[in-house]
Amino acid sequence: MHEKIIRIKQVCKRLGDISETTFWRIRKECNDFPTSVKIKGTSIKCWSESEVNQWIIDNREEVE
């Protein structure tokens, strides 16, 4: 089975349609955000879809 990878724009949408600048700030502040991988021969960074989804679940806060 293949793991689906997603690019930064998809990650930003999953995090609430945030800007890429906001994403990089969050990533810098959160030491547990999934590690990116590069596509061989390019500078493109991607993330495991399942790891990003799990991070979102693990880091959401309940609002009353």
N, CA, C and O atoms as CSV, one atom per row, in Angstrom:
chain,resi,resn,atom,element,x,y,z
A,1,MET,N,N,0.837,-1.182,0.000
A,1,MET,CA,C,0.000,0.000,0.000
A,1,MET,C,C,0.882,1.246,0.000
A,1,MET,O,O,1.880,1.304,0.719
A,2,HIS,N,N,0.520,2.226,-0.794
A,2,HIS,CA,C,1.293,3.453,-0.910
A,2,HIS,C,C,0.738,4.520,0.020
A,2,HIS,O,O,-0.474,4.659,0.182
A,3,GLU,N,N,1.645,5.267,0.622
A,3,GLU,CA,C,1.258,6.390,1.486
A,3,GLU,C,C,1.043,7.616,0.604
A,3,GLU,O,O,1.898,7.945,-0.219
A,4,LYS,N,N,-0.075,8.285,0.765
A,4,LYS,CA,C,-0.346,9.492,-0.006
A,4,LYS,C,C,0.445,10.644,0.598
A,4,LYS,O,O,0.480,10.814,1.817
A,5,ILE,N,N,1.083,11.437,-0.272
A,5,ILE,CA,C,1.800,12.616,0.196
A,5,ILE,C,C,1.076,13.856,-0.313
A,5,ILE,O,O,0.464,13.851,-1.381
A,6,ILE,N,N,1.163,14.915,0.481
A,6,ILE,CA,C,0.499,16.165,0.111
A,6,ILE,C,C,1.496,17.309,0.173
A,6,ILE,O,O,2.446,17.288,0.956
A,7,ARG,N,N,1.263,18.299,-0.660
A,7,ARG,CA,C,2.146,19.459,-0.727
A,7,ARG,C,C,1.653,20.549,0.221
A,7,ARG,O,O,0.587,20.432,0.826
A,8,ILE,N,N,2.442,21.603,0.337
A,8,ILE,CA,C,2.195,22.641,1.336
A,8,ILE,C,C,0.812,23.280,1.216
A,8,ILE,O,O,0.173,23.554,2.232
A,9,LYS,N,N,0.349,23.518,0.008
A,9,LYS,CA,C,-0.973,24.143,-0.144
A,9,LYS,C,C,-2.070,23.262,0.437
A,9,LYS,O,O,-3.020,23.764,1.037
A,10,GLN,N,N,-1.943,21.947,0.260
A,10,GLN,CA,C,-2.934,21.022,0.819
A,10,GLN,C,C,-2.830,20.979,2.343
A,10,GLN,O,O,-3.846,20.904,3.033
A,11,VAL,N,N,-1.606,21.028,2.866
A,11,VAL,CA,C,-1.412,21.052,4.316
A,11,VAL,C,C,-2.062,22.307,4.890
A,11,VAL,O,O,-2.774,22.234,5.892
A,12,CYS,N,N,-1.823,23.455,4.264
A,12,CYS,CA,C,-2.407,24.718,4.733
A,12,CYS,C,C,-3.933,24.664,4.733
A,12,CYS,O,O,-4.568,25.169,5.659
A,13,LYS,N,N,-4.526,24.058,3.710
A,13,LYS,CA,C,-5.988,23.928,3.677
A,13,LYS,C,C,-6.483,23.069,4.824
A,13,LYS,O,O,-7.498,23.392,5.441
A,14,ARG,N,N,-5.796,21.991,5.120
A,14,ARG,CA,C,-6.206,21.101,6.210
A,14,ARG,C,C,-6.080,21.776,7.567
A,14,ARG,O,O,-6.786,21.417,8.510
A,15,LEU,N,N,-5.190,22.745,7.668
A,15,LEU,CA,C,-4.991,23.449,8.933
A,15,LEU,C,C,-5.914,24.659,9.056
A,15,LEU,O,O,-5.710,25.505,9.926
A,16,GLY,N,N,-6.906,24.747,8.211
A,16,GLY,CA,C,-7.884,25.832,8.317
A,16,GLY,C,C,-7.713,26.898,7.268
A,16,GLY,O,O,-8.088,28.051,7.481
A,17,ASP,N,N,-7.149,26.528,6.134
A,17,ASP,CA,C,-6.924,27.456,5.018
A,17,ASP,C,C,-6.029,28.628,5.442
A,17,ASP,O,O,-6.322,29.789,5.156
A,18,ILE,N,N,-4.934,28.294,6.131
A,18,ILE,CA,C,-3.981,29.301,6.591
A,18,ILE,C,C,-2.972,29.637,5.496
A,18,ILE,O,O,-2.855,28.907,4.511
A,19,SER,N,N,-2.253,30.727,5.666
A,19,SER,CA,C,-1.222,31.104,4.697
A,19,SER,C,C,0.012,30.232,4.900
A,19,SER,O,O,0.192,29.623,5.955
A,20,GLU,N,N,0.857,30.183,3.877
A,20,GLU,CA,C,2.101,29.425,3.996
A,20,GLU,C,C,2.998,30.027,5.072
A,20,GLU,O,O,3.700,29.291,5.765
A,21,THR,N,N,2.988,31.349,5.227
A,21,THR,CA,C,3.783,31.999,6.269
A,21,THR,C,C,3.335,31.546,7.646
A,21,THR,O,O,4.160,31.241,8.507
A,22,THR,N,N,2.025,31.501,7.852
A,22,THR,CA,C,1.486,31.027,9.131
A,22,THR,C,C,1.856,29.568,9.350
A,22,THR,O,O,2.192,29.175,10.467
A,23,PHE,N,N,1.798,28.760,8.294
A,23,PHE,CA,C,2.183,27.358,8.417
A,23,PHE,C,C,3.620,27.221,8.903
A,23,PHE,O,O,3.891,26.460,9.831
A,24,TRP,N,N,4.540,27.950,8.284
A,24,TRP,CA,C,5.956,27.826,8.672
A,24,TRP,C,C,6.162,28.281,10.119
A,24,TRP,O,O,6.992,27.715,10.831
A,25,ARG,N,N,5.414,29.297,10.560
A,25,ARG,CA,C,5.506,29.740,11.954
A,25,ARG,C,C,5.008,28.637,12.900
A,25,ARG,O,O,5.647,28.352,13.913
A,26,ILE,N,N,3.886,28.031,12.571
A,26,ILE,CA,C,3.349,26.939,13.387
A,26,ILE,C,C,4.352,25.788,13.424
A,26,ILE,O,O,4.626,25.232,14.487
A,27,ARG,N,N,4.887,25.440,12.284
A,27,ARG,CA,C,5.835,24.320,12.203
A,27,ARG,C,C,7.070,24.591,13.054
A,27,ARG,O,O,7.585,23.686,13.711
A,28,LYS,N,N,7.543,25.830,13.044
A,28,LYS,CA,C,8.715,26.194,13.839
A,28,LYS,C,C,8.404,26.095,15.333
A,28,LYS,O,O,9.246,25.650,16.113
A,29,GLU,N,N,7.196,26.509,15.734
A,29,GLU,CA,C,6.815,26.517,17.147
A,29,GLU,C,C,6.433,25.129,17.666
A,29,GLU,O,O,6.531,24.872,18.866
A,30,CYS,N,N,6.005,24.245,16.787
A,30,CYS,CA,C,5.537,22.912,17.195
A,30,CYS,C,C,6.584,21.868,16.805
A,30,CYS,O,O,6.684,21.472,15.644
A,31,ASN,N,N,7.345,21.440,17.778
A,31,ASN,CA,C,8.416,20.486,17.508
A,31,ASN,C,C,7.907,19.123,17.053
A,31,ASN,O,O,8.677,18.323,16.523
A,32,ASP,N,N,6.624,18.852,17.252
A,32,ASP,CA,C,6.108,17.535,16.910
A,32,ASP,C,C,5.383,17.479,15.566
A,32,ASP,O,O,4.771,16.464,15.236
A,33,PHE,N,N,5.448,18.572,14.782
A,33,PHE,CA,C,4.794,18.534,13.477
A,33,PHE,C,C,5.526,17.529,12.590
A,33,PHE,O,O,6.754,17.454,12.633
A,34,PRO,N,N,4.789,16.753,11.784
A,34,PRO,CA,C,5.435,15.740,10.948
A,34,PRO,C,C,6.568,16.308,10.092
A,34,PRO,O,O,6.509,17.442,9.615
A,35,THR,N,N,7.582,15.496,9.919
A,35,THR,CA,C,8.735,15.875,9.117
A,35,THR,C,C,8.371,15.830,7.635
A,35,THR,O,O,7.656,14.935,7.186
A,36,SER,N,N,8.868,16.796,6.894
A,36,SER,CA,C,8.623,16.804,5.457
A,36,SER,C,C,9.609,15.871,4.757
A,36,SER,O,O,10.660,15.529,5.301
A,37,VAL,N,N,9.252,15.475,3.557
A,37,VAL,CA,C,10.135,14.693,2.701
A,37,VAL,C,C,10.279,15.446,1.388
A,37,VAL,O,O,9.382,16.184,0.983
A,38,LYS,N,N,11.406,15.255,0.733
A,38,LYS,CA,C,11.623,15.898,-0.559
A,38,LYS,C,C,11.456,14.875,-1.667
A,38,LYS,O,O,11.826,13.709,-1.525
A,39,ILE,N,N,10.899,15.329,-2.756
A,39,ILE,CA,C,10.798,14.487,-3.938
A,39,ILE,C,C,12.176,14.482,-4.599
A,39,ILE,O,O,12.740,15.534,-4.898
A,40,LYS,N,N,12.695,13.301,-4.815
A,40,LYS,CA,C,14.048,13.131,-5.345
A,40,LYS,C,C,14.263,13.956,-6.611
A,40,LYS,O,O,13.450,13.929,-7.535
A,41,GLY,N,N,15.368,14.683,-6.632
A,41,GLY,CA,C,15.727,15.485,-7.792
A,41,GLY,C,C,15.050,16.841,-7.855
A,41,GLY,O,O,15.200,17.563,-8.841
A,42,THR,N,N,14.296,17.199,-6.803
A,42,THR,CA,C,13.599,18.495,-6.778
A,42,THR,C,C,13.796,19.140,-5.412
A,42,THR,O,O,14.405,18.553,-4.517
A,43,SER,N,N,13.282,20.333,-5.266
A,43,SER,CA,C,13.279,20.987,-3.957
A,43,SER,C,C,11.876,20.978,-3.352
A,43,SER,O,O,11.616,21.687,-2.379
A,44,ILE,N,N,10.973,20.180,-3.922
A,44,ILE,CA,C,9.582,20.118,-3.476
A,44,ILE,C,C,9.494,19.354,-2.156
A,44,ILE,O,O,9.964,18.222,-2.042
A,45,LYS,N,N,8.876,20.002,-1.158
A,45,LYS,CA,C,8.646,19.357,0.131
A,45,LYS,C,C,7.213,18.869,0.201
A,45,LYS,O,O,6.283,19.548,-0.232
A,46,CYS,N,N,7.054,17.678,0.755
A,46,CYS,CA,C,5.739,17.064,0.916
A,46,CYS,C,C,5.646,16.454,2.305
A,46,CYS,O,O,6.651,16.266,2.991
A,47,TRP,N,N,4.415,16.150,2.703
A,47,TRP,CA,C,4.153,15.539,4.007
A,47,TRP,C,C,3.265,14.336,3.818
A,47,TRP,O,O,2.486,14.267,2.867
A,48,SER,N,N,3.382,13.395,4.718
A,48,SER,CA,C,2.503,12.237,4.726
A,48,SER,C,C,1.102,12.702,5.112
A,48,SER,O,O,0.920,13.338,6.150
A,49,GLU,N,N,0.125,12.389,4.287
A,49,GLU,CA,C,-1.250,12.805,4.562
A,49,GLU,C,C,-1.736,12.246,5.897
A,49,GLU,O,O,-2.356,12.963,6.682
A,50,SER,N,N,-1.459,10.982,6.152
A,50,SER,CA,C,-1.944,10.373,7.391
A,50,SER,C,C,-1.267,10.985,8.622
A,50,SER,O,O,-1.911,11.137,9.660
A,51,GLU,N,N,0.020,11.338,8.524
A,51,GLU,CA,C,0.715,11.961,9.651
A,51,GLU,C,C,0.173,13.356,9.926
A,51,GLU,O,O,0.011,13.735,11.086
A,52,VAL,N,N,-0.111,14.125,8.884
A,52,VAL,CA,C,-0.684,15.468,9.055
A,52,VAL,C,C,-2.070,15.352,9.682
A,52,VAL,O,O,-2.395,16.095,10.609
A,53,ASN,N,N,-2.888,14.425,9.182
A,53,ASN,CA,C,-4.230,14.231,9.741
A,53,ASN,C,C,-4.161,13.857,11.217
A,53,ASN,O,O,-4.936,14.368,12.026
A,54,GLN,N,N,-3.235,12.967,11.569
A,54,GLN,CA,C,-3.103,12.546,12.962
A,54,GLN,C,C,-2.631,13.707,13.834
A,54,GLN,O,O,-3.088,13.846,14.969
A,55,TRP,N,N,-1.721,14.545,13.325
A,55,TRP,CA,C,-1.233,15.702,14.078
A,55,TRP,C,C,-2.392,16.656,14.362
A,55,TRP,O,O,-2.507,17.190,15.466
A,56,ILE,N,N,-3.241,16.866,13.372
A,56,ILE,CA,C,-4.394,17.750,13.555
A,56,ILE,C,C,-5.304,17.199,14.649
A,56,ILE,O,O,-5.746,17.948,15.520
A,57,ILE,N,N,-5.584,15.912,14.614
A,57,ILE,CA,C,-6.429,15.281,15.638
A,57,ILE,C,C,-5.797,15.428,17.015
A,57,ILE,O,O,-6.478,15.778,17.979
A,58,ASP,N,N,-4.507,15.163,17.109
A,58,ASP,CA,C,-3.803,15.195,18.391
A,58,ASP,C,C,-3.655,16.609,18.966
A,58,ASP,O,O,-3.483,16.771,20.174
A,59,ASN,N,N,-3.723,17.637,18.101
A,59,ASN,CA,C,-3.447,19.002,18.564
A,59,ASN,C,C,-4.647,19.941,18.513
A,59,ASN,O,O,-4.502,21.147,18.713
A,60,ARG,N,N,-5.800,19.406,18.252
A,60,ARG,CA,C,-6.982,20.285,18.252
A,60,ARG,C,C,-7.389,20.573,19.696
A,60,ARG,O,O,-7.176,19.764,20.599
A,61,GLU,N,N,-7.967,21.726,19.878
A,61,GLU,CA,C,-8.443,22.122,21.212
A,61,GLU,C,C,-9.948,22.198,21.175
A,61,GLU,O,O,-10.541,22.653,20.197
A,62,GLU,N,N,-10.550,21.755,22.236
A,62,GLU,CA,C,-12.001,21.839,22.372
A,62,GLU,C,C,-12.372,23.284,22.725
A,62,GLU,O,O,-11.747,23.897,23.590
A,63,VAL,N,N,-13.371,23.809,22.062
A,63,VAL,CA,C,-13.848,25.169,22.324
A,63,VAL,C,C,-15.240,25.064,22.924
A,63,VAL,O,O,-16.110,24.381,22.384
A,64,GLU,N,N,-15.443,25.745,24.041
A,64,GLU,CA,C,-16.761,25.704,24.686
A,64,GLU,C,C,-17.578,26.917,24.332
A,64,GLU,O,O,-18.715,27.049,24.787
